[in-house]
């Protein structure tokens, strides 16, 4: 049977001296012991002895071949989370280990995949880092079950989980920093007693607080170690919910009705416990997790499931199929998996010494779990064009595809614009490097996407007005005015209008996303904060009016343009922002023209004034100061006086 292990840990072979870098004590570091072993230290205290498979992907692959594991998902050991540290320190640490995980995976021909970590004490930084990591190649994120006294139902953590759902990042929740350690200092009881309790607390908090009711069903979240003691004690929670109103919290439904909202792994080590777990959670919501390569993990990965009394179909779900779906991995061709097991890779070299080229992984390793169709989810994608009218109404399919394509491009724009905002925010916080270049580079992509979106109207214009009228009546009260993502783009760029939120009041998820964008720093905000940081826009004395602040910002842009020798990268950024703004206006104009060409002066399906309303939007500018600065540029003298 194919096998995917979703719960396994790693350490890099080395990492920076964080104690020296940050000037604070007790950071984890690795001390080589020789003979393929090392000790993880916390300051001067020993934390855990580890073996070479923790950092050596080649030895790990050799071991996985012996254990018949086709793919393993690796994540940081929770001691590296650093949630109690300053957020900027924790972010830097997360990036070090996230990048190290990808480097380790890159040497395994697709046999290892990585989950990232984030500085969970700072939700904005966490959202930005998980977005960066998903783009870089991670397949999800691992988080701890709490930060200090805050459980997962804390509004900040719910915001982070919502973001993970929005970007399609699966979440593995791992217990850490166990409770009541002063009462259980012996016998490893924090691991055997407190760890399951921590995990149960995490699941229960999301249910009873109503967080699951507020989070989208697209969130993919899994709790390590079989969900802790949750399955065994679910009956107690259910009984309390039914008989004590205080026990219901904010949950809209009984606890047993939330079991389809999350997954658990199989790291529970007992056949009777596994049977109970599957009885409670269902065979579709349990995935193989080994806690490899630590002593409290499963010694023979997958043995508990393979030797169980479940059907072959149920075993395959738990061993691989559920994980493939959860992480969007596709499936492993059976013949490649079997041949890989028959001929294990040749491993050479040592992490503590020389050896042959270790990047040459065996030819029999699985190159990938994906193919073109499974990676892009093509079958699912092609099921989404559902016509409301009869099949004989030919042009409705075109109408649907055009607008779905717009929404896909809007998603990419939000993805890139979020990164632009992050880059400029780094400049504003004096983290220079190449952030201005990176912001301009991504804005160049955004302008090219907008150019495509403007051109796309031409395809829509091939539809005759009579052909649109054949299905238009089916569309009411839906309207492009309700495009949540387009509003997000406007809010993210700085064109914020709280009155527009009411259009999305019927969709709590969309309303929440827009409200977050409304109250978060926009591209407009961080751009001028960054200009202030480089000294181009000093603080105005007193309490300037908004017109005075506008004038100050426009003068700052003018000053950049008139100092081209020193600010070429900033001018390039300004040009990209101006071009994007210009193309947004072009998009609005083409929208008006297409509406008038197809429905004339009719009202929109959503109840708006149609083309006449759209004309009122033409004067909107995302970055009006960039345009005003052009009026303010000084004209050099054409006939200077010769002395």
N, C-alpha and C positions, 0 to 999 in steps of 0.2 A: 504493500500500500504506500501511496505517496505520503510524505511526512513534512510538515512545516512546524517548526518550533517558534512560538511567538514571544517567549519570555526567556531571554538569555542575556548575560551581562559581559562587559568587556572593560579593560583598562588599556590605555596606550602604554607603550614601552617607556615613554618618558613624556614629561610636560614641563612647562615653565615653573620656576620657583615663585609661587604666588605670595608666599610670606614676604619675600624680598620685594616683589613687585608692588604689593599693596601696603606693606608696612604694618601688617597685622599677623598675629600668631595662629598656630594650630591649623594651618591649611593642609589638606592631604598631599602627600608626596610619596614617591615610590623608591624603595631601597632594594637594590639588587642583592640577592643572597647567593647567586651563582647556581650552577646546575639546574637552570631552567625554573628557578623559583625567585620570588620577590616578596617583600613585605610592604603593604600599604600602611603608611604612617599618618597619624594626625598630630602634627607637631612632634613631640617626643614620645607619644604613645603609639603602641602597636595596635593597628585596627584589624588587619586580616592578612594572612599568608595566602598568596595566589600562585598559580602555576602558569607556565609559558603559554598555554592555550588562551589565556586571557588577552594577551597582546599579539600573539603570533597567528595570523589567519591561516597560514599553511598547515601548522600543526592542528589547528581547529578543524580544518577541512578533512584532514586525515582521520580525526576522531569522529567527525560526523559521518564519514563514509562507513566506518565500523559500526556506527549506531543506526545506520539506515535512515539518516535525516537528509532530505533533499535541499531544504532551505532553512536558515535560521535568522530570526530577527533579533538584532543585538541592541541593547540600550545601556546607558550609563548605570553604574552602581550608585544607589541613592546617596551615598556619602559625598558624592560630587555635586549634589543639588545646590548647596550654598544659599539656601533660602534665608538664612539668618544673617547674611552678609549685606553690605551696601549693594543696592541694585545694580549699579554700574560695574562693580566687581563681579557680581554673579553673572551678569551678561557676558563679560569678557571670558569668564571661565566656561560658560555654556558654549560659546563659539569655539574655544580651543578644543573641547571634547566632541562637539558636533562635527567639526572639520576632521578630527582624528578618526571618528567613526566612519566617515565617508572614505577616507584614505584606506582604512582597513578593508572596507567592503569592495573597493575598486580592484583589489588584488585577487578576487575570488570568482570572477566570471559569473556574477549574479547569484552565487550561493549564499552570500550574507547580505542582508538589508538592514538599514539602521533606523532607529527612532531617535529624534533629537531631544534635548532638554532645554528648558527655558528658565529665566529668572522670575519665578512665579510671584515673587513679592512685588513686581512691577508689571501690571497687566499690559500696558501699552508696549513695553519692551518685549514682553512675552509674545504678544500678537505679532509684532514685527519679526521676531526671531523665528517663530514657527513658520511664518510666511516665507522668510528667506530660506529656511532649511527645506521646505517642501519643494521650492524651486530648484534648490541645489541637488536634490536627489534622495532626501530622507522620505520614508513612506508613512511617517506619523510622528507622534510626540509622546514621551513618557513624562508624567508629572507625579509628584508626591500627593498624598491624600489630604494634606493640610499644610498651612503655613502658620506656625505658632498656634494661636487659639482659633484661627479661621478655618472652618471646614469647607468642603466643596460647594456648599450652598451659599457661601458668601457671594454678594452681588458681583464683585470683581472676578471671581473664578467662573461664575455663570457667564459673564461677558467673554471670558477667554474661551470657554467651551463653545459658546455661540460662534465665536470667530473660527474655531477649528471646524465646526460644522459648515460654515460659510465657504471655507477654502478646501474642504474635503480632506482634512487631516484627522485620521483615526487617533484615538487617545488611549494609552495604557496607563492606568492608575496603579501606582506601586506604593505600598505602605512604607513609612519611614518615620524616624524621630518618635519612637513608640512611647505610648502613655505610661505613666506610673512606674517608671524605671526604678525609682527609689524604693518601691515596694517589692520589686522582683530583681534584686541584683545578682541572683545566682541561677545556675542551671540553664542558662540561655533562655529564660522565660520571656524576656522581651520579644524573642523571635517566635517562641512556641505559643505564647498566650496573648501578648499585647498586639503582635502583628495581625493575627486574624481579627481581633477586636477593632483595630484601626480601619481595616478594610470594610468590615461590616458597618462601621460608623460612616464611612464615606458613601456607601450605597444608600444607607438609610437616610442620610442628610439630603441627598438629591431627591429621594422619593417624598419624604414627609414635608420638606420645605416647599414643595410645589415646583422645584427647579426643573424637573423633567417636563412639567406641563408648560413651562416657559421656553424650554429649549426645543429646537426643531428636531423632528424625528430623523432627519438626515444625520444627526450626530452619531458617530460610531465610537463607543466607549467600552473598554474592557477593564475588569478589575482582576488583579493578579491573585495568585494563591487561592483560586476557586471562589473568589469573593469573600474570603475569610469565613467567619461563622454565620454569614447571612442566610445561606440556604437552610441550615439547621434551625435557626431562630426566626425564620419568616413567619411561621405559625403564631409565634408570640406577638409579633408586630401586627399581624392581621387581626388577631383576637382583640388586641388593644384598640385598633382602629374601629372595630365594629361596636365596641362596648363603652369606650371612653372618648367623648368628643375632643378632649384636650390632646389625645394621642394622634389625632388626624392631621394636626399642623395645617399646612397649606395644600396638602395633596387633594386633588379633585376626585381621585378614584382610590379604591382600596389598594394596599401595597401589592397584592398578587397580580394586579392588572398592569404593573410596570415592568414585568419580567422580560417583555419584548424590547425594552429600551436599552438594554446593556448586555454585555457578554462577560464570561469569566474564563480563566484558564484552568487547566487540569492539574495544577501542582498541589495535590492534596494527599497522594501517596497511600490510598487505601481503597480497595474495591467497593466496600460498603459505602464509603463517603462518595465515591464517584457515582454509584447508582443513585444515591439521594440527590446529588448535584444535577444529574441529567434528568431525574424525575421532576425536579423543581424548575430548572432553567430550560429544559428541552434540548434535544440533541443538536439543534441548529445554533445554539448560543454557548456552546462549550468548545474551547480551542486548546490544542496541546500547548502547554507551557512547562518548561523543565527547571527553570532557575539555574541553568547551566552557567558556569562550571563549578558552582559552589557546593560544599559538602551537604548542605541541607536541601539541595535540589534532587531531581530524579536521577538516580545513578545510571540507569539504562533508558535513554530518552524514548518516550512513547510506550514503554512496556506496560504501564498501567492500563492504557486504552487497548493496546493490542491483545492483552490477556483477559480483558473483560468479557462478559457474556452478551454484550450488545451485538446487533446484527453487523454484517460486513459493511452495509451502507452507512449505519450510524458511526461505526469506527472511522470510515473514510472521511465523513464530515468532520469529526473531531480532530483527526490527524492532519487534515490538509484543507478540505473544501471550504469549511467555515472561515479559516484564516485567509485563504485566497480571495474570498468575497469581501471579508472585512477590510483587508488592506488593498483590494483592487489589484491583485497579483496575477490574475488569470489562472492557468493550470499548468502542471508539469506533464509533458508527454511521457506516458508510462514507459515506453521503450528506452528513452534517455535516462529516466530515473533508474531503471533496472540495470542498464549497462554501466552506469556510473558506480553502482554498488558492486558489480562483478569485478570491475577493474579499478581499484582505488588509485587516486593520484599519487605520483612519485613526489615525495617531499624531500627537499634538500636544504641544508644550511641550518643555522641556529641563530636565534634572536640575540644571543650574547656573543656570537662570534662570526666568522666568515662563512663561506659556503657558496654554492652555485646560485645562479640567478633565481631569486625567489619569486619573481613576478611571473615566471612561466608555470602557471597552474596546469594540472593534468588536462589533456585533451578530452578526457571522459567526464569532466565536470559539466554540470548543467550550465549552459550559457545564459539562459533566461527562462523565466516562467511565462513570458508574454509572447504573443504574436500581435500583428498589426491590429486585428479586429478586437482582441480582448483588451489591449492597452487603451485603445480609443473608445471602447464600449460601443462599437458601431451598431450591433444589433439593438441595444437599448436606445441609442440615438435615433435610429430610423423608425422606432415605434412611437415617437413623440409628435408626429405630424398628423393629428387627428382632425379631420374635417367635420364641421358641424352640418354642412349642407350635403346634398346628395352627391354621389361620386361623379355624376355628369357635370357638376359645376367645376369645370376644369381648373380655373385660376385660383381657387381658394388654397390649394397646396402651395402655389407660389407665394401667396400673401403670408402664409404661416412660416414658410422657410425664410423669407426675407426678414421677418420680424424676429424669429428665433436667432438668425445670424447676427442681427443687431445686438441682441441680448448677450450672445457669446462674446462679441467684440467689446461690449460694455464691461463684461467681467474682466477681460484682459486689461482694459483701460484702468479699471479700479485697482487691479493688481499692480500695474506699473506706476500709477499715480500715488498709491500708498508708499511705494518704494522711493519715489521722488520726494515726498513729504519727509520720509525718514532720513534721507540723505541730507536735506537742507536743515532738518532739526539737529542733525549731528554738527553741522557747521555752526548753528546758533548756540550749541553747547560747547563750541571750541574743539570739536573733534574733526580736524581739517582733512588731512589726507586727500583723496581724490573725489570727495563727495560732490563738489560742484560739477566736475566732469561727469560723474555718474548720473546726477540729476539731469544734465543736459542730454546725455546719451539716451536715457529712458524717455525723455520728452520728445526726442526725435522719433522714437518708435510710436509714441502716442499721436504725433502729427500725421505719420504715415497711415496709422489706423483710421484716423479721422478722415483722411483723404479717400480711403476706401469706402468709408461709410457715406460720404457725400456722393461718390460715384454710383453707389449701389442703388440710389433712387432711379437711375436710368433703367434698371431691370424692371422695377415696379411699373414704370411708365409704359411697358409693353402690354399692360393689362387694359382692355377697353373699359370705359366707364360702365357700360351695360353689363359687362361680365362681373365687375365688382358689385353692382347693385343686386346681382343674382344671389349673393350670400351676405350682403351687408347687414340685412335685418337680423341675422343670427348673432351678430357681434355685440349688440347692446346688452348691458351698459359698459362693456369693456372698451378701453380707450388707451391709446399710446400715452395719454396724459398720466396714466397710472404706472408707467414704467418706473419701478422702484430704483433700478440701477442707474437710470439716467438722472434721477433726482440725487442719488448718492454722488454721482460725478460732479454735479453742480455744487452740492454742499462741500465736497472734498476740495474743490478748486477755490471755494470762497463765496460762491453765489448762494447764500443761505436765506431761506424764507420759511420761518416756522409755520406760517399759515398753510403751506403745502403738505404738512404732516397729516392733516385731516383726510387727505385723499387715500391714506393707507391705514386709517383707523380700524378697518375691518380685518386687517392682517397683522396680528400682534408681532410676528417675527419681523416683517418688513418695517413696521412702525418703529420697533426697537433699534433696528440697524440704522434707520434714517436719523433717529434721535441721537444715536451715538455720533454719527457723522456731524450732525448739527452742532454738537457741543464739543467736538474735538478740533484741535488746531488744523486749519486748512492750508493748502498750498500757498494761498495768498498770505496767510499769517506767517508761516515759517520762512517764506522768501524775504519778507521785510525784517523779520527777527534776525535772519542771517546777515542782511545788509547792515543792520545796527551793530552786529558783532564785529564786522570788519571795519567799523568806523565810518561808514558812508552815511549813516543816518543817526546822528546824536540825538539824545532825548531833548524834546522841546521844553522850554521852561514853562512853569505854571500848568494850567489845565487847558490845553489847546482844544478848540472845537473840532468837529469832524472835518469840515472843509479845510481847516488849517493842517490837520493831520494828513489829509489827502494831498495837499500841496507839498508837505514835507516829504512824503513818500515819492511823489513824482520828481522832486528835486534830487532825491537820492539816486533814482534811476538815471536822471540826466547826468549826474556827476560820474556815474559809472561809465556811461557812453563817452563822456568827454575825457576819460582817462584810459583810452584804449590800450596804451602801451602796458599798463599794469593790470588791466582787468579784462583781458580777452576771453577768459573762460566764463566770467560773469556776463559779458555781453552776449556770448553764445547762448547762455542760459536764458537771458532776456528775449533773444530772438526766437528761441524755441517756444517760450511761453506765449509770446505775441502770435506766433504762427498757429499754435493750438487754439488760442482765443479766436483768431480770424477764421479758422476752419469750423469752429463751433457755430459762428454766425452763418457761414456758408451752409452748414448742415440745416440750420433753422430755415434759411431761405429756400433751399431745395425742398424741404418738407412742405413749406407753404405752396410752392409751385406744384408739387405732385398732388397735394390735397385739392387745390383749385382745378387742376387738370382732370381729376377723377370724380370729385363730388361737387365741384363748383362752390357755391356759397352756403351749402347745407350745414346744419349743426353737426357737431361731432357725435359719434356713437355714445360717448361718455357724458354727453350733455353740454359740452363746451360750445363756444360760438364758431368752432371750426377754424377756417382760414383767417377770419377776422381776429380771433383770439391769438392765433399763432403770430400774426403781424406785430402784436404788442410785445412779443419776446425778442424782436430783432435788435432792439436797443440794449439788450443785456450784454455786459462785458464782464469777463471773469477777472481781468487785471486792468482796470481802467487807467491806473497810474502809468502803466507802460505806454499807453497811447498818449496820455497827456504829456509825458516826458518829451515826446517828439516835437510837440509845439514849443517846448521850453528850450530846446537846444540853441546854443549861441551860434550865430553865423560868423565865421571868421572874416576878417577884412580882406577884400579882394585886391585892394591897391594900397598896400602898406607904405607908409612914408619912409623914404630912404634918407638916413641921416647924412 
